[in-house]
Amino acid sequence: MTLFFILLSVSLFVLDQGVSLAETDEKSVMEGDSVTLNTGVKKTQQDRIRWYFNNTRIAQINGDPSKICTDVQCNEGTERFRDRLKLDHQTGSLTIKNIRTTDSGEYQLKIFSISSIDEKVFSVSVLGLPTAEQDKMKTKSVKQGEPVTLDPGVTNNPNDVMRWYFDDTFIAEITGDPNKNCTDFHCPERFRDRLKVNHQTGSLTITNTRTTDSGLYELQIISSSSSRQRHRRSISSVKSFDVIVIDSGLSAVVAGISVTVLLLMFAAVAVGVIYYRRRTVRSQDCDDPTALPLKLDSI
């Protein structure tokens, strides 16, 4: 009976506070696609909506436009969804673009209104690409300061979108519309003025390479398909490159050490030859008592 009264008290408290029990909605999506988590409500100006991913706040929308945030703006230093989140200001629904397998998890929605707090949970599963659609990683080595070209070995389809990533950071994009292409200056600025793309093949060239450019480069080729119901994009291919930039200064030091070792070896051989000749001459002098003393100048 005691347990019954405890549960009843908790239930009455929850209802009295105007908090609704969280519903769970399961979503399954392919890697590279977009998914929208719908609130199912029409937001009023007084409502506050907050989105959480695995208990970390990733988006917020209030009546005050200055308090709207997504990902990095909500939590400085958290860049998991950089430039991939979109909020609907009318409903508060959240769209995740170019979704990745690491985005799988629980998304929690909280709607704060004047009289209640509504909660909803979305369980999102992101399915990875089939192994057949992923190419083996290629390794590229280059000396610091020299250019390197990452060639996927494909022909660009005007309807496809090609996106280059460096260690999961978006650095370049090629589309059918040249005006919508970007290379670092418009995307993140790590490679400012050092990236070039080939619009025919989708290859990426990095000029004036640095040791900090070493790492994993990935090209995602996103194809379009359409039907009467909707227009859909999905990743059709992934190309990976492991780039190693060798420190030219270190190479020079290694070369210098090699030359020094060779000089020391040459000097050791020369000393050995002189020592051998002197010993041979002295041995001959001991065997021939009539031999004249040998001067050092003759050696």
PyMOL commands that set and color helices and strands:
alter all, ss='L'
color gray80, all
select helices_A, chain A and resi 2-16+65-67+71-73+101-103+131-133+178-180+211-213+248-287+296-298
alter helices_A, ss='H'
color red, helices_A
select strands_A, chain A and resi 23-30+35-37+48-53+56-61+69-70+85-87+94-96+105-112+117-127+138-143+148-150+161-166+169-174+182-183+195-197+204-206+215-226+231-246
alter strands_A, ss='S'
color yellow, strands_A
deselect
rebuild
show_as cartoon
